[in-house]
């Protein structure tokens, strides 16, 4: 299955945030799924990093 995740889900996944449900963690971690990330998400993360609002 192809799954497009938004910026918040991507950040929560990378940080191991509790706001990401276990069901979503399982979907993202499953090798049977293709995880898609928008170019816009990469751009948003770059902006947050440059502003010091994100510490990945």
Secondary structure, DSSP 8 states (H G I E B T S, - for coil): -EEEE-HHHHHHHHHT-TTS-HHHHHHHH-TTSEEEE-HHHHHHHHHHHHTT----
